[in-house]
Every structure is written in structure tokens, then in C-alpha cells.
């Protein structure tokens, strides 16, 4: 016979039952007209996949993303020509649409490129593992402290002009570490580990701080969720120990596509957000960037961090269900999905009705064959024929003054 643990004598006695997410305190970092951190809502980001040299295509792609809720848009800048093109993209957005917070992605010895593009965007993202290229030595097995420090000094010399430029313009930088592109000396010194990722980020943070530049956002992305979780947790811990309060950009890089890509991203991003870690997110899917935005907002809504859609509560259906639950839920959603901020429950029977609807604003509950009951909160308002259920639900919402026309 199985014996259950005694909650008063096991680790369960220390269980935290607080349902409120207490976000890590971070400094506010402005990116255009959006603020990351500082207690502001978690920001949603994505990245266009058009060639930045395609001015019209890039402008259209940025606008598509921004119109559906992408608050900051990243653009790749692999060459000086792309940096110059971004200036035209920004101006064309202002002329034909509106200003959109833009981030330039700079890689592979992109010092001159970064300096140019810093004039035209709101934030520059650099990857510490690629920003200063270290030519590997054959048969190397370790770095001496002198070699380690020498490369660190070269990094400082290379990074300093960009830091000063962004500092003097009041713009931001993302120090974006990727597990798959750690600098060789970090791998040899700390291993291919979350610790190596954190030390890579902190090296660049310290350079920025020494130049009195603190408009920083940090990311530590990995394609494996456990590595990503460990890196962000360690980064938050180390920054807290060092008195650093920089916001964190969350993401599972190369998550893939389809259902698994979404599950993988949610497992990583949602877990950290639930722990209070994270100020801005990107779901990286091998799909059109527009497909990323609903996943981001879905994660935030599920955790109660942002409410941008109707919250539907629905039971999974069983033999007690008194109507076609899937069909009714679809009909209710189609009629009410524009009522942002409401919670609406659709429950198949009275067993799963008032109790399990929790704190829904309105409930649609199977009462008996052919009839449903409508609820306001936990109060039953009326019983109506199932054929009139959706129509009567709308009437109830209108009577309460909570209806808006789509």
C-alpha cells in the first residue's frame, strides 16, 4: 500500500502557495517609445526575415508585425550596405506608417557596421561570441590568464566606440549570448555551460558599466530548454549578487516549427516568467514571423501578465456533457472574441459548472438536455433553450454595458 508524504514533515511544508507572480525588479530601458523592464508590461518582439536591402519588402514586413502587436522589431544587418539601407527603411516607415522601435542585429566582427547602424535604430544587438572574432589556435587545450586578459582588452577596445555612441544618443544595447556560439576562450575556461554563457554576458556588461552605459538588456538563449532555464536563472542570481538590475530578454532559440516549436518555447519562456524572470520575449519559430506574436501573447495571458484577448474557460468534455462542447465553444468564441478583458466559461454540465468556472465573468453551462443556464459570475441569471444560448449570452453582456461592437 502506497503511503502519502506528510506535508507537515516533508518539503511540502515549505511549499509556496502564493499565486501572484512577483517580477524581478529591473531598471527601465527605453527602446523607441517602448520601455523594457522597470515594472512595465512584458514586451513582445520578433524579427523580419526579409533581406534588409529590400527596402519596400522590409518596410511592409515591419509594418505587418507591428500592426498585430509586435512592439519591437529586429532587422539583420550583415554588411555596411544593409546598415545604410536601414536608415531608408526607418524614414519610409515614418513617412508611410509611423515610427516603430527597431533593433539591428550585428554579427561577425561588425564593429564598423554597428557604429553606422547605431545612428538609425533604437537598439543594437550584439553577440559576444561573434562580435570580436578569435582565431582558434591548432591543438589548443587551454587559455592562460594572460591570453584570456589580452583578448578581453581587445574586446574592450573594439566595443568602446559603440558603447559611447549608444550612450551619447540615449539608445540601448542587447548583449545577446547564444549557447551555440560561445567564444572559444569562454568554452575552454568555463565549458560549454550556462556558467560560460553568464560569464560571457557579464564581461560585456562590465565594459559597458565602466563607460557609464547602462541602457542594457541581456539574453542567454539556447535551443535546449534546460540549458536556457539554467542560464537565465544563473544570470539573474549573479546580477542580483553584483547589484545589477538589467532586464532580461527571454527566448528559446531555434525552437523549430509547428506544435512542438510552440510547446518548447512555452516551456522555457513560461517557466521563467512564472518565476518572475523576464521583461521581454520572443518566440523563435521556423515559420512566418507573424505566427510568433499570438504565441507570445498566449503565454503572457496564461500567466496573467498581460490581458490582450478574451479568456475562455472550457471543460474537456465527457459523458455528462449535454451539448456539442467543441461546436458551442467555437460559436461563443466567434461571437465574443473581440471583447478584450472578459473571462467567459463554457461548461458541459452542472457538475463542472459554477464551481469550476472559478472567476469567469460569464458562464454558459449545460443545465439539462436542450437547455443551458447563463451565469454572471457564480450567479445563475436565466435558463434558455440551447438554440438561443449564444444570442442570450450576448444580450446579457449588452445589458451589463460590457458589449462593444466588433
HELIX and SHEET records of a PDB file:
HELIX    1   1 UNK A   11  UNK A   14  5                                   4    
HELIX    2   2 UNK A   55  UNK A   67  1                                  13    
HELIX    3   3 UNK A   80  UNK A   96  1                                  17    
HELIX    4   4 UNK A  111  UNK A  117  1                                   7    
HELIX    5   5 UNK A  128  UNK A  131  1                                   4    
HELIX    6   6 UNK A  145  UNK A  169  1                                  25    
HELIX    7   7 UNK A  179  UNK A  181  5                                   3    
HELIX    8   8 UNK A  184  UNK A  190  1                                   7    
HELIX    9   9 UNK A  194  UNK A  210  1                                  17    
HELIX   10  10 UNK A  225  UNK A  242  1                                  18    
HELIX   11  11 UNK A  258  UNK A  274  1                                  17    
HELIX   12  12 UNK A  290  UNK A  302  1                                  13    
HELIX   13  13 UNK A  325  UNK A  336  1                                  12    
HELIX   14  14 UNK A  386  UNK A  388  5                                   3    
HELIX   15  15 UNK A  389  UNK A  399  1                                  11    
SHEET    1   A 2 UNK A  29  UNK A  31  0                                        
SHEET    2   A 2 UNK A  34  UNK A  36 -1                                        
SHEET    1   B 9 UNK A  43  UNK A  47  0                                        
SHEET    2   B 9 UNK A  72  UNK A  76  1                                        
SHEET    3   B 9 UNK A 102  UNK A 106  1                                        
SHEET    4   B 9 UNK A 123  UNK A 126  1                                        
SHEET    5   B 9 UNK A 172  UNK A 178  1                                        
SHEET    6   B 9 UNK A 216  UNK A 221  1                                        
SHEET    7   B 9 UNK A 247  UNK A 250  1                                        
SHEET    8   B 9 UNK A 280  UNK A 281  1                                        
SHEET    9   B 9 UNK A  43  UNK A  47  1                                        
SHEET    1   C 5 UNK A 311  UNK A 314  0                                        
SHEET    2   C 5 UNK A 343  UNK A 347  1                                        
SHEET    3   C 5 UNK A 362  UNK A 368  1                                        
SHEET    4   C 5 UNK A 371  UNK A 376 -1                                        
SHEET    5   C 5 UNK A 379  UNK A 385 -1                                        
END                                                                             
